[in-house]
Amino acid sequence: MEIKEQDKQTNAVRDEMYEETLARLKKIGAEPAVVGEVARLVSVGPLEKLLNLARANSLWPMGFGLACCAIEGLMAANMARFDLARFGYEVMRASPRQADVMLVCGTVTKKAAPFVVRLYEQMAEPKYVIAMGSCAISGGPFVDSYHVVPGVDRLIPVDVYLPGCPPRPDAVIHAFMKLKEKIINPEVVNG
């Protein structure tokens, strides 16, 4: 009796995957014969979910420390008390070509803005950005200066905002968890 219930559940999941695959193929404008054949052979929906799960659990951050947030947040988050290594994010990549998460830590000046954009553009897709500290988010106390960019989101798209001056190390871990949640559930909008 348990086997029949498991078969029903498996068939329900298979039917859901089949319907999702049909909808995706019709959305991109595939021919009806192709839609039927592809839907019979391949389930596109779960592959995307599996890739998102793999991406979320293998984030390679690039610490881009511009000011005091780098010392307070990134270095303290990697120390034994908070231990960012528990989640697999401990190795900060030195090259943007090896990273998929950019942590912008600190004040972005107009002189440094081209470098921030260049590093972001050198990262491979999919790429994510965490704006760390009030200076990276909005310019902080220096926002009225002529040389400060009032928020890194004016230059590059930001996925997670991490407030604080400087943010606590446990807040850095929380930001990584929010990014992980956003990658696993891309349709969920974090408020």
BADOKOL-884360 format. One record per atom (N, C-alpha, C): x negated, y, z negated; residue in three letters; atom name. Coordinates in nm, 2 decimals, m for minus. Atoms other than C-alpha are relative to their C-alpha. Example, Ala and Ser with C-alpha at 12.3 -4.5 7.8 and 13.67 -1.06 7.14 Angstrom:
BEGIN
((m0.09,m0.12,0.00),"ALA","N")
((m1.23,m0.45,m0.78),"ALA","CA")
((m0.09,0.12,0.00),"ALA","C")
((0.09,m0.11,0.00),"SER","N")
((m1.37,m0.11,m0.71),"SER","CA")
((0.08,0.11,m0.08),"SER","C")
//
This chain:
BEGIN
((m0.08,m0.12,0.00),"MET","N")
((0.00,0.00,0.00),"MET","CA")
((m0.09,0.13,0.00),"MET","C")
((0.09,m0.12,0.01),"GLU","N")
((m0.29,0.24,m0.08),"GLU","CA")
((m0.06,0.02,0.14),"GLU","C")
((0.06,m0.01,m0.14),"ILE","N")
((m0.44,0.16,0.27),"ILE","CA")
((0.09,0.08,0.09),"ILE","C")
((m0.09,m0.06,m0.09),"LYS","N")
((m0.12,0.27,0.44),"LYS","CA")
((0.01,0.15,m0.03),"LYS","C")
((0.00,m0.14,0.03),"GLU","N")
((m0.12,0.60,0.25),"GLU","CA")
((m0.12,0.07,0.05),"GLU","C")
((0.12,m0.06,m0.05),"GLN","N")
((m0.48,0.66,0.34),"GLN","CA")
((0.01,0.02,0.15),"GLN","C")
((m0.01,m0.01,m0.14),"ASP","N")
((m0.40,0.59,0.70),"ASP","CA")
((0.09,0.12,0.04),"ASP","C")
((m0.09,m0.11,m0.03),"LYS","N")
((m0.11,0.84,0.69),"LYS","CA")
((m0.07,0.13,m0.02),"LYS","C")
((0.08,m0.12,0.03),"GLN","N")
((m0.34,1.10,0.54),"GLN","CA")
((m0.10,0.03,0.12),"GLN","C")
((0.10,m0.01,m0.11),"THR","N")
((m0.61,1.03,0.80),"THR","CA")
((0.07,0.04,0.13),"THR","C")
((m0.08,m0.03,m0.12),"ASN","N")
((m0.35,1.05,1.08),"ASN","CA")
((0.05,0.15,0.00),"ASN","C")
((m0.04,m0.14,0.01),"ALA","N")
((m0.22,1.38,0.95),"ALA","CA")
((m0.11,0.10,0.02),"ALA","C")
((0.11,m0.08,m0.02),"VAL","N")
((m0.56,1.53,0.94),"VAL","CA")
((m0.04,0.00,0.15),"VAL","C")
((0.03,0.01,m0.14),"ARG","N")
((m0.63,1.40,1.29),"ARG","CA")
((0.09,0.08,0.08),"ARG","C")
((m0.10,m0.08,m0.08),"ASP","N")
((m0.31,1.55,1.42),"ASP","CA")
((m0.02,0.15,m0.02),"ASP","C")
((0.03,m0.14,0.02),"GLU","N")
((m0.39,1.88,1.26),"GLU","CA")
((m0.12,0.05,0.08),"GLU","C")
((0.12,m0.04,m0.08),"MET","N")
((m0.74,1.88,1.42),"MET","CA")
((0.03,0.00,0.15),"MET","C")
((m0.03,0.01,m0.14),"TYR","N")
((m0.59,1.78,1.75),"TYR","CA")
((0.08,0.13,0.04),"TYR","C")
((m0.08,m0.12,m0.03),"GLU","N")
((m0.34,2.07,1.74),"GLU","CA")
((m0.09,0.13,m0.01),"GLU","C")
((0.09,m0.11,0.01),"GLU","N")
((m0.61,2.31,1.63),"GLU","CA")
((m0.09,0.01,0.12),"GLU","C")
((0.08,0.00,m0.12),"THR","N")
((m0.83,2.20,1.92),"THR","CA")
((0.08,0.04,0.12),"THR","C")
((m0.08,m0.04,m0.12),"LEU","N")
((m0.55,2.24,2.17),"LEU","CA")
((0.02,0.15,0.00),"LEU","C")
((m0.02,m0.15,0.01),"ALA","N")
((m0.48,2.59,2.04),"ALA","CA")
((m0.12,0.08,0.04),"ALA","C")
((0.12,m0.07,m0.03),"ARG","N")
((m0.84,2.69,2.07),"ARG","CA")
((m0.03,m0.01,0.15),"ARG","C")
((0.03,0.02,m0.14),"LEU","N")
((m0.88,2.55,2.42),"LEU","CA")
((0.10,0.08,0.09),"LEU","C")
((m0.09,m0.08,m0.07),"LYS","N")
((m0.56,2.72,2.54),"LYS","CA")
((m0.03,0.15,m0.01),"LYS","C")
((0.03,m0.14,0.02),"LYS","N")
((m0.67,3.04,2.39),"LYS","CA")
((m0.11,0.05,0.09),"LYS","C")
((0.11,m0.04,m0.09),"ILE","N")
((m0.99,3.04,2.60),"ILE","CA")
((0.04,m0.01,0.15),"ILE","C")
((m0.05,0.01,m0.13),"GLY","N")
((m0.78,2.96,2.91),"GLY","CA")
((m0.04,m0.12,0.08),"GLY","C")
((0.04,0.12,m0.07),"ALA","N")
((m0.88,2.61,2.99),"ALA","CA")
((0.12,m0.06,0.07),"ALA","C")
((m0.10,0.06,m0.08),"GLU","N")
((m0.69,2.41,3.25),"GLU","CA")
((0.07,m0.11,m0.08),"GLU","C")
((m0.07,0.10,0.08),"PRO","N")
((m0.42,2.17,3.11),"PRO","CA")
((m0.07,m0.14,0.00),"PRO","C")
((0.07,0.13,0.00),"ALA","N")
((m0.61,1.85,3.23),"ALA","CA")
((m0.12,0.00,m0.08),"ALA","C")
((0.12,m0.01,0.08),"VAL","N")
((m0.93,1.97,3.07),"VAL","CA")
((0.04,0.01,m0.15),"VAL","C")
((m0.05,m0.01,0.14),"VAL","N")
((m0.74,2.06,2.75),"VAL","CA")
((0.03,m0.14,m0.05),"VAL","C")
((m0.04,0.14,0.04),"GLY","N")
((m0.60,1.71,2.73),"GLY","CA")
((m0.12,m0.09,m0.02),"GLY","C")
((0.12,0.08,0.00),"GLU","N")
((m0.93,1.54,2.80),"GLU","CA")
((m0.09,0.04,m0.12),"GLU","C")
((0.09,m0.05,0.11),"VAL","N")
((m1.14,1.76,2.56),"VAL","CA")
((0.07,m0.03,m0.13),"VAL","C")
((m0.07,0.03,0.13),"ALA","N")
((m0.88,1.73,2.28),"ALA","CA")
((0.00,m0.14,m0.03),"ALA","C")
((0.01,0.14,0.02),"ARG","N")
((m0.89,1.36,2.32),"ARG","CA")
((m0.13,m0.05,m0.05),"ARG","C")
((0.13,0.04,0.03),"LEU","N")
((m1.26,1.33,2.30),"LEU","CA")
((m0.07,0.08,m0.12),"LEU","C")
((0.08,m0.09,0.09),"VAL","N")
((m1.38,1.62,2.08),"VAL","CA")
((0.10,0.07,m0.09),"VAL","C")
((m0.07,m0.08,0.08),"SER","N")
((m1.24,1.79,1.78),"SER","CA")
((m0.08,0.12,m0.03),"SER","C")
((0.09,m0.12,0.01),"VAL","N")
((m1.37,2.15,1.79),"VAL","CA")
((0.01,0.06,m0.14),"VAL","C")
((m0.03,m0.07,0.13),"GLY","N")
((m1.21,2.28,1.46),"GLY","CA")
((m0.10,m0.04,m0.11),"GLY","C")
((0.08,0.04,0.11),"PRO","N")
((m1.40,2.07,1.21),"PRO","CA")
((m0.15,0.02,0.02),"PRO","C")
((0.14,m0.03,m0.03),"LEU","N")
((m1.73,2.12,1.38),"LEU","CA")
((m0.04,0.14,m0.04),"LEU","C")
((0.02,m0.13,0.04),"GLU","N")
((m1.70,2.49,1.32),"GLU","CA")
((m0.01,0.01,m0.15),"GLU","C")
((0.00,0.00,0.14),"LYS","N")
((m1.62,2.43,0.96),"LYS","CA")
((m0.12,m0.06,m0.06),"LYS","C")
((0.12,0.06,0.04),"LEU","N")
((m1.91,2.20,0.92),"LEU","CA")
((m0.12,0.09,0.02),"LEU","C")
((0.11,m0.09,m0.02),"LEU","N")
((m2.15,2.45,1.07),"LEU","CA")
((0.00,0.12,m0.10),"LEU","C")
((m0.01,m0.10,0.10),"ASN","N")
((m2.02,2.72,0.84),"ASN","CA")
((m0.04,m0.04,m0.13),"ASN","C")
((0.04,0.05,0.13),"LEU","N")
((m2.07,2.50,0.54),"LEU","CA")
((m0.16,m0.02,0.00),"LEU","C")
((0.15,0.01,m0.01),"ALA","N")
((m2.43,2.43,0.66),"ALA","CA")
((m0.07,0.13,m0.01),"ALA","C")
((0.06,m0.14,0.01),"ARG","N")
((m2.50,2.80,0.71),"ARG","CA")
((0.01,0.05,m0.14),"ARG","C")
((m0.02,m0.06,0.14),"ALA","N")
((m2.36,2.89,0.37),"ALA","CA")
((m0.10,m0.06,m0.10),"ALA","C")
((0.08,0.07,0.10),"ASN","N")
((m2.58,2.64,0.19),"ASN","CA")
((m0.15,0.00,0.04),"ASN","C")
((0.15,m0.01,m0.04),"SER","N")
((m2.91,2.72,0.37),"SER","CA")
((m0.03,0.14,0.05),"SER","C")
((0.03,m0.14,m0.03),"LEU","N")
((m2.94,3.10,0.36),"LEU","CA")
((m0.15,0.02,m0.02),"LEU","C")
((0.14,m0.04,0.01),"TRP","N")
((m3.29,3.23,0.42),"TRP","CA")
((m0.01,0.15,m0.01),"TRP","C")
((0.00,m0.14,0.01),"PRO","N")
((m3.31,3.58,0.28),"PRO","CA")
((m0.13,0.07,0.04),"PRO","C")
((0.12,m0.08,m0.02),"MET","N")
((m3.55,3.85,0.39),"MET","CA")
((0.01,0.12,m0.09),"MET","C")
((0.00,m0.11,0.10),"GLY","N")
((m3.62,4.09,0.10),"GLY","CA")
((m0.06,0.12,0.07),"GLY","C")
((0.05,m0.12,m0.06),"PHE","N")
((m3.66,4.44,0.24),"PHE","CA")
((0.01,0.10,m0.11),"PHE","C")
((0.00,m0.09,0.11),"GLY","N")
((m3.75,4.64,m0.06),"GLY","CA")
((m0.05,0.14,0.04),"GLY","C")
((0.03,m0.13,m0.03),"LEU","N")
((m3.75,5.01,m0.01),"LEU","CA")
((m0.03,0.09,m0.12),"LEU","C")
((0.01,m0.08,0.12),"ALA","N")
((m3.74,5.13,m0.37),"ALA","CA")
((0.01,m0.09,m0.12),"ALA","C")
((0.00,0.07,0.13),"CYS","N")
((m3.69,5.03,m0.73),"CYS","CA")
((0.09,m0.12,0.00),"CYS","C")
((m0.09,0.12,0.00),"CYS","N")
((m3.41,4.79,m0.65),"CYS","CA")
((m0.07,m0.13,0.03),"CYS","C")
((0.08,0.12,m0.03),"ALA","N")
((m3.66,4.55,m0.51),"ALA","CA")
((m0.06,m0.06,m0.12),"ALA","C")
((0.07,0.04,0.12),"ILE","N")
((m3.85,4.53,m0.83),"ILE","CA")
((0.11,m0.05,m0.10),"ILE","C")
((m0.09,0.04,0.10),"GLU","N")
((m3.55,4.52,m1.06),"GLU","CA")
((0.09,m0.11,0.04),"GLU","C")
((m0.10,0.10,m0.04),"GLY","N")
((m3.31,4.31,m0.86),"GLY","CA")
((m0.06,m0.13,0.05),"GLY","C")
((0.06,0.11,m0.07),"LEU","N")
((m3.51,4.08,m0.63),"LEU","CA")
((m0.10,m0.08,m0.09),"LEU","C")
((0.11,0.07,0.08),"MET","N")
((m3.81,4.00,m0.85),"MET","CA")
((0.06,m0.06,m0.13),"MET","C")
((m0.05,0.05,0.12),"ALA","N")
((m3.61,3.96,m1.17),"ALA","CA")
((0.10,m0.12,0.03),"ALA","C")
((m0.09,0.11,m0.04),"ALA","N")
((m3.35,3.74,m0.99),"ALA","CA")
((m0.08,m0.13,0.03),"ALA","C")
((0.08,0.12,m0.03),"ASN","N")
((m3.63,3.50,m0.89),"ASN","CA")
((m0.08,m0.05,m0.13),"ASN","C")
((0.07,0.05,0.12),"MET","N")
((m3.77,3.47,m1.25),"MET","CA")
((0.08,m0.11,m0.07),"MET","C")
((m0.05,0.12,0.06),"ALA","N")
((m3.70,3.18,m1.48),"ALA","CA")
((0.14,0.02,m0.07),"ALA","C")
((m0.13,m0.02,0.07),"ARG","N")
((m3.41,3.34,m1.67),"ARG","CA")
((0.12,m0.01,0.09),"ARG","C")
((m0.12,0.01,m0.09),"PHE","N")
((m3.18,3.38,m1.37),"PHE","CA")
((m0.02,m0.10,0.11),"PHE","C")
((0.03,0.12,m0.09),"ASP","N")
((m3.35,3.14,m1.13),"ASP","CA")
((0.08,m0.01,0.12),"ASP","C")
((m0.07,0.00,m0.13),"LEU","N")
((m3.22,3.22,m0.78),"LEU","CA")
((m0.03,m0.13,0.07),"LEU","C")
((0.03,0.12,m0.07),"ALA","N")
((m3.39,2.89,m0.68),"ALA","CA")
((0.10,m0.11,m0.02),"ALA","C")
((m0.10,0.10,0.03),"ARG","N")
((m3.10,2.69,m0.83),"ARG","CA")
((0.10,m0.01,0.12),"ARG","C")
((m0.09,m0.01,m0.11),"PHE","N")
((m2.90,2.80,m0.52),"PHE","CA")
((m0.07,m0.02,0.13),"PHE","C")
((0.07,0.02,m0.12),"GLY","N")
((m3.18,2.75,m0.27),"GLY","CA")
((m0.04,0.13,0.07),"GLY","C")
((0.03,m0.12,m0.07),"TYR","N")
((m3.25,3.12,m0.20),"TYR","CA")
((m0.13,0.06,m0.05),"TYR","C")
((0.12,m0.06,0.06),"GLU","N")
((m3.58,3.16,m0.37),"GLU","CA")
((m0.11,0.04,0.09),"GLU","C")
((0.11,m0.03,m0.09),"VAL","N")
((m3.81,3.18,m0.07),"VAL","CA")
((0.04,0.12,0.09),"VAL","C")
((m0.02,m0.12,m0.08),"MET","N")
((m3.80,3.53,0.06),"MET","CA")
((m0.08,m0.01,0.13),"MET","C")
((0.07,0.01,m0.13),"ARG","N")
((m3.89,3.52,0.43),"ARG","CA")
((m0.07,0.14,0.03),"ARG","C")
((0.08,m0.12,m0.04),"ALA","N")
((m4.16,3.77,0.55),"ALA","CA")
((0.04,0.05,0.14),"ALA","C")
((m0.03,m0.03,m0.14),"SER","N")
((m4.05,3.76,0.91),"SER","CA")
((0.15,0.00,0.02),"SER","C")
((m0.14,0.00,m0.03),"PRO","N")
((m3.70,3.86,1.03),"PRO","CA")
((0.04,m0.11,0.10),"PRO","C")
((m0.03,0.11,m0.09),"ARG","N")
((m3.72,3.58,1.29),"ARG","CA")
((0.02,m0.13,m0.08),"ARG","C")
((m0.02,0.12,0.08),"GLN","N")
((m3.72,3.33,1.01),"GLN","CA")
((0.12,0.02,m0.10),"GLN","C")
((m0.10,m0.03,0.10),"ALA","N")
((m3.44,3.49,0.80),"ALA","CA")
((0.14,0.02,0.07),"ALA","C")
((m0.14,m0.02,m0.05),"ASP","N")
((m3.06,3.51,0.84),"ASP","CA")
((0.08,0.09,m0.10),"ASP","C")
((m0.06,m0.10,0.09),"VAL","N")
((m2.98,3.74,0.54),"VAL","CA")
((m0.10,0.11,m0.03),"VAL","C")
((0.09,m0.12,0.04),"MET","N")
((m3.13,4.09,0.50),"MET","CA")
((0.06,0.06,m0.12),"MET","C")
((m0.03,m0.08,0.12),"LEU","N")
((m3.13,4.24,0.16),"LEU","CA")
((m0.06,0.13,0.01),"LEU","C")
((0.05,m0.13,m0.01),"VAL","N")
((m3.16,4.61,0.19),"VAL","CA")
((0.01,0.06,m0.14),"VAL","C")
((0.01,m0.04,0.14),"CYS","N")
((m3.28,4.72,m0.15),"CYS","CA")
((m0.06,0.14,m0.01),"CYS","C")
((0.05,m0.13,0.02),"GLY","N")
((m3.31,5.09,m0.22),"GLY","CA")
((0.04,0.10,0.10),"GLY","C")
((m0.03,m0.12,m0.08),"THR","N")
((m3.30,5.43,m0.06),"THR","CA")
((m0.05,m0.02,0.14),"THR","C")
((0.04,0.00,m0.14),"VAL","N")
((m3.30,5.43,0.32),"VAL","CA")
((m0.01,0.14,0.05),"VAL","C")
((0.02,m0.14,m0.05),"THR","N")
((m3.46,5.75,0.45),"THR","CA")
((0.01,0.00,0.15),"THR","C")
((m0.01,m0.01,m0.15),"LYS","N")
((m3.43,5.88,0.80),"LYS","CA")
((m0.12,m0.04,0.07),"LYS","C")
((0.13,0.04,m0.06),"LYS","N")
((m3.79,5.80,0.86),"LYS","CA")
((m0.01,m0.16,0.00),"LYS","C")
((0.00,0.15,0.00),"ALA","N")
((m3.74,5.43,0.76),"ALA","CA")
((0.12,m0.06,0.08),"ALA","C")
((m0.12,0.06,m0.07),"ALA","N")
((m3.40,5.39,0.94),"ALA","CA")
((m0.03,m0.07,0.13),"ALA","C")
((0.03,0.08,m0.12),"PRO","N")
((m3.55,5.28,1.28),"PRO","CA")
((m0.06,m0.13,m0.04),"PRO","C")
((0.06,0.13,0.04),"PHE","N")
((m3.75,5.01,1.10),"PHE","CA")
((0.11,m0.10,m0.05),"PHE","C")
((m0.11,0.09,0.05),"VAL","N")
((m3.44,4.88,0.92),"VAL","CA")
((0.08,m0.05,0.12),"VAL","C")
((m0.07,0.04,m0.11),"VAL","N")
((m3.25,4.87,1.25),"VAL","CA")
((m0.08,m0.10,0.09),"VAL","C")
((0.08,0.09,m0.08),"ARG","N")
((m3.54,4.70,1.43),"ARG","CA")
((m0.01,m0.14,m0.07),"ARG","C")
((0.00,0.13,0.07),"LEU","N")
((m3.57,4.43,1.16),"LEU","CA")
((0.13,m0.07,0.01),"LEU","C")
((m0.13,0.06,m0.02),"TYR","N")
((m3.20,4.37,1.18),"TYR","CA")
((0.02,m0.06,0.14),"TYR","C")
((m0.01,0.05,m0.14),"GLU","N")
((m3.21,4.33,1.56),"GLU","CA")
((m0.09,m0.11,0.03),"GLU","C")
((0.09,0.11,m0.03),"GLN","N")
((m3.50,4.09,1.54),"GLN","CA")
((0.05,m0.13,m0.07),"GLN","C")
((m0.05,0.12,0.06),"MET","N")
((m3.30,3.85,1.32),"MET","CA")
((0.09,m0.08,0.10),"MET","C")
((m0.08,0.09,m0.09),"ALA","N")
((m3.14,3.55,1.49),"ALA","CA")
((0.15,0.00,m0.05),"ALA","C")
((m0.14,0.01,0.03),"GLU","N")
((m2.76,3.52,1.50),"GLU","CA")
((0.03,m0.14,m0.06),"GLU","C")
((m0.07,m0.10,0.07),"PRO","N")
((m2.57,3.46,1.28),"PRO","CA")
((m0.08,0.07,m0.11),"PRO","C")
((0.08,m0.08,0.10),"LYS","N")
((m2.71,3.73,1.05),"LYS","CA")
((0.09,0.07,m0.09),"LYS","C")
((m0.08,m0.06,0.11),"TYR","N")
((m2.58,3.88,0.73),"TYR","CA")
((m0.08,0.11,m0.07),"TYR","C")
((0.06,m0.11,0.07),"VAL","N")
((m2.66,4.19,0.53),"VAL","CA")
((0.06,0.02,m0.14),"VAL","C")
((m0.04,m0.04,0.13),"ILE","N")
((m2.64,4.26,0.16),"ILE","CA")
((m0.06,0.13,m0.03),"ILE","C")
((0.05,m0.14,0.04),"ALA","N")
((m2.67,4.63,0.06),"ALA","CA")
((m0.01,0.00,m0.15),"ALA","C")
((0.02,0.01,0.14),"MET","N")
((m2.82,4.63,m0.28),"MET","CA")
((m0.04,0.13,m0.07),"MET","C")
((0.02,m0.12,0.08),"GLY","N")
((m2.80,4.92,m0.52),"GLY","CA")
((0.08,0.12,0.06),"GLY","C")
((m0.08,m0.11,m0.05),"SER","N")
((m2.62,5.25,m0.50),"SER","CA")
((m0.07,0.08,0.11),"SER","C")
((0.07,m0.08,m0.11),"CYS","N")
((m2.89,5.41,m0.28),"CYS","CA")
((0.02,m0.06,0.13),"CYS","C")
((m0.03,0.06,m0.13),"ALA","N")
((m2.84,5.15,m0.01),"ALA","CA")
((0.14,0.01,0.04),"ALA","C")
((m0.14,0.00,m0.03),"ILE","N")
((m2.47,5.16,m0.04),"ILE","CA")
((0.05,0.14,0.05),"ILE","C")
((m0.05,m0.14,m0.03),"SER","N")
((m2.41,5.54,m0.04),"SER","CA")
((m0.10,0.11,m0.01),"SER","C")
((0.10,m0.10,0.02),"GLY","N")
((m2.74,5.72,m0.08),"GLY","CA")
((m0.04,0.03,m0.14),"GLY","C")
((0.03,m0.01,0.14),"GLY","N")
((m2.72,5.72,m0.45),"GLY","CA")
((m0.01,0.15,m0.05),"GLY","C")
((0.01,m0.14,0.04),"PRO","N")
((m2.83,6.03,m0.64),"PRO","CA")
((m0.08,0.09,0.10),"PRO","C")
((0.08,m0.08,m0.10),"PHE","N")
((m3.04,6.14,m0.34),"PHE","CA")
((0.08,0.03,0.13),"PHE","C")
((m0.09,m0.02,m0.12),"VAL","N")
((m2.74,6.16,m0.10),"VAL","CA")
((0.00,0.14,0.06),"VAL","C")
((0.00,m0.14,m0.05),"ASP","N")
((m2.76,6.54,m0.08),"ASP","CA")
((m0.13,0.04,0.06),"ASP","C")
((0.13,m0.04,m0.06),"SER","N")
((m3.12,6.53,0.04),"SER","CA")
((0.01,m0.01,0.15),"SER","C")
((m0.01,m0.01,m0.14),"TYR","N")
((m3.18,6.61,0.40),"TYR","CA")
((m0.06,m0.13,0.07),"TYR","C")
((0.07,0.12,m0.06),"HIS","N")
((m3.39,6.29,0.45),"HIS","CA")
((0.06,m0.13,m0.03),"HIS","C")
((m0.06,0.13,0.05),"VAL","N")
((m3.16,6.02,0.30),"VAL","CA")
((0.12,m0.03,0.09),"VAL","C")
((m0.12,0.05,m0.08),"VAL","N")
((m2.92,5.81,0.51),"VAL","CA")
((0.11,m0.03,m0.10),"VAL","C")
((m0.10,0.02,0.10),"PRO","N")
((m2.59,5.81,0.32),"PRO","CA")
((0.07,m0.14,0.01),"PRO","C")
((m0.05,0.14,m0.01),"GLY","N")
((m2.55,5.43,0.32),"GLY","CA")
((m0.05,m0.07,0.12),"GLY","C")
((0.06,0.08,m0.11),"VAL","N")
((m2.71,5.16,0.53),"VAL","CA")
((0.11,m0.05,0.09),"VAL","C")
((m0.11,0.04,m0.10),"ASP","N")
((m2.37,5.08,0.68),"ASP","CA")
((0.02,0.09,0.11),"ASP","C")
((0.00,m0.09,m0.11),"ARG","N")
((m2.42,5.38,0.90),"ARG","CA")
((m0.09,m0.05,0.11),"ARG","C")
((0.10,0.05,m0.10),"LEU","N")
((m2.71,5.19,1.07),"LEU","CA")
((0.04,m0.14,0.04),"LEU","C")
((m0.02,0.14,m0.03),"ILE","N")
((m2.62,4.82,1.05),"ILE","CA")
((0.13,m0.05,m0.07),"ILE","C")
((m0.12,0.05,0.07),"PRO","N")
((m2.30,4.62,0.95),"PRO","CA")
((m0.04,m0.07,m0.13),"PRO","C")
((0.03,0.06,0.13),"VAL","N")
((m2.30,4.52,0.59),"VAL","CA")
((0.11,m0.10,m0.04),"VAL","C")
((m0.10,0.10,0.04),"ASP","N")
((m2.13,4.20,0.46),"ASP","CA")
((0.04,0.01,m0.14),"ASP","C")
((m0.02,0.00,0.14),"VAL","N")
((m2.17,4.23,0.09),"VAL","CA")
((m0.06,0.13,m0.06),"VAL","C")
((0.05,m0.12,0.07),"TYR","N")
((m2.21,4.55,m0.12),"TYR","CA")
((m0.02,m0.04,m0.15),"TYR","C")
((0.04,0.03,0.14),"LEU","N")
((m2.39,4.51,m0.45),"LEU","CA")
((m0.03,0.13,m0.08),"LEU","C")
((0.02,m0.13,0.07),"PRO","N")
((m2.35,4.82,m0.67),"PRO","CA")
((m0.09,m0.02,m0.12),"PRO","C")
((0.09,0.00,0.12),"GLY","N")
((m2.57,4.92,m0.96),"GLY","CA")
((m0.12,0.09,0.03),"GLY","C")
((0.12,m0.08,m0.02),"CYS","N")
((m2.87,5.14,m1.02),"CYS","CA")
((m0.09,m0.03,m0.12),"CYS","C")
((0.01,0.11,m0.10),"PRO","N")
((m3.05,4.90,m1.03),"PRO","CA")
((0.10,m0.11,m0.03),"PRO","C")
((m0.09,0.11,0.03),"PRO","N")
((m2.82,4.60,m1.00),"PRO","CA")
((m0.07,m0.11,m0.08),"PRO","C")
((0.05,0.10,0.09),"ARG","N")
((m2.86,4.33,m1.26),"ARG","CA")
((m0.03,m0.13,0.09),"ARG","C")
((0.03,0.12,m0.08),"PRO","N")
((m3.02,4.00,m1.14),"PRO","CA")
((0.12,m0.10,0.01),"PRO","C")
((m0.11,0.09,m0.01),"ASP","N")
((m2.70,3.81,m1.22),"ASP","CA")
((0.10,0.05,0.10),"ASP","C")
((m0.08,m0.05,m0.10),"ALA","N")
((m2.52,4.05,m0.99),"ALA","CA")
((m0.05,m0.03,0.14),"ALA","C")
((0.07,0.04,m0.13),"VAL","N")
((m2.77,3.96,m0.71),"VAL","CA")
((0.05,m0.14,0.03),"VAL","C")
((m0.05,0.14,m0.02),"ILE","N")
((m2.67,3.59,m0.76),"ILE","CA")
((0.15,0.01,0.04),"ILE","C")
((m0.14,m0.01,m0.04),"HIS","N")
((m2.30,3.69,m0.75),"HIS","CA")
((0.02,0.05,0.14),"HIS","C")
((m0.01,m0.05,m0.14),"ALA","N")
((m2.36,3.88,m0.42),"ALA","CA")
((m0.03,m0.12,0.09),"ALA","C")
((0.02,0.12,m0.09),"PHE","N")
((m2.51,3.56,m0.27),"PHE","CA")
((0.11,m0.10,0.00),"PHE","C")
((m0.12,0.09,0.00),"MET","N")
((m2.21,3.36,m0.39),"MET","CA")
((0.11,0.06,0.08),"MET","C")
((m0.11,m0.06,m0.09),"LYS","N")
((m1.97,3.61,m0.23),"LYS","CA")
((m0.03,m0.02,0.14),"LYS","C")
((0.04,0.02,m0.14),"LEU","N")
((m2.17,3.59,0.09),"LEU","CA")
((0.02,m0.15,0.04),"LEU","C")
((m0.02,0.14,m0.02),"LYS","N")
((m2.16,3.21,0.07),"LYS","CA")
((0.15,m0.03,0.02),"LYS","C")
((m0.15,0.02,m0.01),"GLU","N")
((m1.78,3.22,0.02),"GLU","CA")
((0.05,0.06,0.13),"GLU","C")
((m0.04,m0.06,m0.12),"LYS","N")
((m1.74,3.46,0.31),"LYS","CA")
((m0.04,m0.08,0.13),"LYS","C")
((0.04,0.08,m0.11),"ILE","N")
((m1.94,3.23,0.54),"ILE","CA")
((0.08,m0.13,0.01),"ILE","C")
((m0.08,0.12,0.00),"ILE","N")
((m1.75,2.92,0.44),"ILE","CA")
((0.14,0.02,0.05),"ILE","C")
((m0.14,m0.04,m0.04),"ASN","N")
((m1.41,3.09,0.48),"ASN","CA")
((0.00,0.13,0.08),"ASN","C")
((0.02,m0.13,m0.07),"PRO","N")
((m1.46,3.35,0.76),"PRO","CA")
((0.13,0.07,0.02),"PRO","C")
((m0.12,m0.07,m0.02),"GLU","N")
((m1.09,3.43,0.78),"GLU","CA")
((0.04,0.07,m0.13),"GLU","C")
((m0.03,m0.07,0.13),"VAL","N")
((m1.08,3.54,0.41),"VAL","CA")
((m0.08,0.13,0.00),"VAL","C")
((0.06,m0.14,0.02),"VAL","N")
((m1.14,3.91,0.36),"VAL","CA")
((m0.02,0.03,m0.14),"VAL","C")
((0.02,m0.03,0.15),"ASN","N")
((m1.31,3.98,0.03),"ASN","CA")
((0.02,0.15,m0.02),"ASN","C")
((m0.03,m0.14,0.03),"GLY","N")
((m1.17,4.29,m0.12),"GLY","CA")
((m0.08,0.06,m0.10),"GLY","C")
//
